[in-house]
Amino acid sequence: MSAAQRGLIIFLIGLGVVLGAFIVGHWWESGGSQNLLTASIGGPFALVDQNGVVRHDTDFRGKLMLIYFGYTYCPDACPAALTVMTSALDELGDAGNDVQPIFVTVDPERDTAAQMKAYASNFHPRLLALTGSVEATTATARAYRIYFEKVKPEGSSDYLVDHSSLTFLMGRDGRFLTYFGPEVTADQMVAAIKKYL
């Protein structure tokens, strides 16, 4: 192989690398990575609210959904997250009417509709607390990529549930917009929600 042929091959390989980087960069800038993320979080659900009414994800089309997964026996993370959610909705005022707050249990064996109703009364008056069968709640948690697992503390006859502590903001079309971690403040949540109102 001549030096000229080797030079041409090296040039073509280099050109391919540059073109590949350009295509990937353009895909990234145009929201390709976000599109992958939005496709992987969320999905349909049919769960029972604290008043015994079956609720579907499609019931909330046209509104933003603010969704948190937890359980009523949760000692700290859940009440803290729902308190932040409540404060954010209060701060939004009338604009908050376009946001549906939702609490989904990861402990349906203990979180009956009656238990969820008593618990939800401690937070925002429009909070929907959803429960259902183990299969239905598990499928919903998995659709939102929520980790949860029962753990039994040593010397205790009861159990806790380890779980992801994330609040999801879903769009008016039911698609993922963003999420909030356990460290988020009400002001930060409000600022993020306002971008989509």
C-alpha positions, 0 to 999 in steps of 0.5 A: 500500500502506497503512502498516498493510499494510507493517507487517504484511508486515514483521512476518510477515517478521520472524516468519519469520526468528525461526522459521527461526532457532529451527528451525535452532538446535533442529536444531543442538542436537539433533545435526543437525550431528553427524549430517551429519558422521557420515554423511560419514565411514566406510563398508564396507571389505574389506581384507587384514590382515598375516596374509593374512586378508580383514577387513571393517568388519562384523567389528568390530561391537560394538567401537570402532575406532581407525583411522589411515591411513598407510604403512610408509615414512612417515618421521615422522607414521605412527610417531608416530601409531601410538605414541600409539595404542599408548600409549593402548591400554596405558593403557586396560588391559583396557578397551582390549580393546573397542577394535580398533586398525587401520592402513590403508595409502595405499601398497598398491603397496609395503605388501604383507601381509608388509611390513605385518606387519613394520611392525605388529610395532613397535606394539600387539600387537593392531594390524591392518595392512590393505592390498589393491588400489589400488582397495580402499585408495583407496575406503576412504581416500576413505570416511574423507575422507583426502587422499593423494598421491605426491610424488617429492623432487627428486633421489630415485628413490623417492617419499613419500606426502603424506597426512592425519594423522588417527586416527578413533574409530568406534562399536560400530555402525561410525559416526563418533564423533570424530577425533584430530589429529597433536598429540593425546597418549595421555592425551587419546586415552584420555579421549575413548575412555573416554566411549564404553566 
